[in-house]
Amino acid sequence: MPILFKVVIVFVLILFSINTFATSQQAEELKKFVTWEKQNQKNLDLAFDGVINQITGFQDNAKLDASIAAYHSVVNEHLKGLEALNLQSEEIKPLIAKYKNKIGADNEIIKAAVELGKKPSTEAQDKLSEVTSQSKKIEDECADLQNELVDKFPIEE
């Protein structure tokens, strides 16, 4: 009986160690993502705002096209940076997927805004409202998921 007790104790300690390691790994990956996002989101926001400003003052197709191309370039670099983080945690992957969806939704806003700028119509306005609402929903879901993960895997800032 004492040997069985020792085996059980060793087994429990091993499981506890594995769980602690996995939790710390997930917290580290979450911290890596949160830090990266804080450092890099501003460039993405500036590029997005640049396109929206060009659409608002829509006068020159060449400037608008250049602004959209610059935005897509920033998005591509942004996504490459995200991939370079090499986040593998199963708990963090849904956050990364949701974050990518958020970027895609922002791209849909740009498409709808360009369409509205080029051909103003009620349908184009409705489409812009729809994609803006969808983008906001995805952004809120992303923030909620991130907060949920921070609560689950506290990170030191």
N, C-alpha and C positions, 0 to 999 in steps of 0.2 A: 504494500500500500504506500509506503513512503516514496518509493521510486515513481509510482504513478503520480503522486502528488508533485514531485519534482518535475516530471515531464510536463504536467499541466501548467505549472508555474513558468517553466521555460517557454512553453508554447504561447502563453498569454503575454509574456514579455516580448517575444518576437513579434506577435501581432501588434502590440502597442507600439513597438519601434517602427514597424512598417507603416502603420497609420500616421504616426507622428512625422515620419519622413515625407509621406505623400502630402500631408497637410502643409508642411513647411515648403515643399516644392510648389504646391499650388499657390500659396501665399507669395512666394518669390516671383512666380510667373505673373500673378495679378499685379504685383507691385511694378514689375517690368513694363507691363502694358499701360498701367495708369501713368507712370512716369513718362513713358514714350508719348502717350496721347497728349499729356499736358505740354510737352515740349514741341510737338509737331502739329497740333490742331490749328494753331494760329495761322500757319502758312496756307493750310487748306481753306480756312475761313476767309483769308484775304483774297485768295484766288477766286473763291465763290462770289464774294462781294464785288470783285472786279468785273466779273461777267454780268452780274445783276446790274451794276452801274452802267455798263455799256448798253445793256438792253433798255434800261430806263431812258437813257439819252440817245436812243437808237437813231443814228444818222448815217453811220458809216459801216457798211457790211465788212470791209476789210478789218477795221478795228475790232468789230464784234467777233469775227472769225479768229483773229489773233488772240483775243481774250479767252475765247472758248478753248483754243488749242493750248494756251498757257495753263488754263484750268486743268485740262486733261493730263498735261504733263505733270503738274503738281500732284494730281490724284494718283497717277502711275507711280511716281516716286514715293508718295505716301504709302501706297499699298506694298511697294517693295520693302520699305522700311518696316512695315508691320510683319511681313513674311520673314524678314531678317531676324526678328525677335525669336523665331523658332519656338513658339509657344505650343507645347504638346499636351498639356494637362486636359483631361476630359472635362473637367469642371470649367475651364477657361474657354474652351473651343466654342461653346454657344455664344459667349460674349463677343468673340472675334467675328463670328458669323453675323451676329446682329449689328456689329459696328460696320462691317462691309455692306450690309443691307442699307444702313443709314447713309453711307457714301453713295450707293446706287440711287437711293431716293432723292438725294440732293441733285444728282445728275438729271433725274426726271423733272425736277423743278426747273432746271436750266432749259431743258428741251421745251417744256410747256411755256416758259417765259419767252423764249425766242419765238415760238410759234405765235404767241399773243402779240409780241412786238412787231412781227412781220405782217400778220394778218389778224388784226383785232376783231374779235367776235365774241358773242355770248358763250359759245361752245369752248372757245380757247380760254376764256376767263374761268369758266366752270372747271375745265381740265386743270388749270393752274391751281385753283382753290383745292381741288381734289388731291393733287399730288403734294401740295404743301401740307395739307391735313395729314396725309399718309406719312410724309416725312417726319412731321412732328410726333406722330404716334410711334414711329419706329425709334426716334430719338429718345422719347420718354421710356420706351421699353428697354432700350440699351442702358439708359441711366439707372433704371430700376434694377436691372440685372447686375450692373456693376456694383450698385449699393448693396444688393443682396450678397454678392460674393465678398465684398469688403467686410460685411458683418460676419460672414462665415469664416473667412480667412483674413483676419485683421492684418493690416500692413502698416509698417512704420514709415512715416514720411520724413 
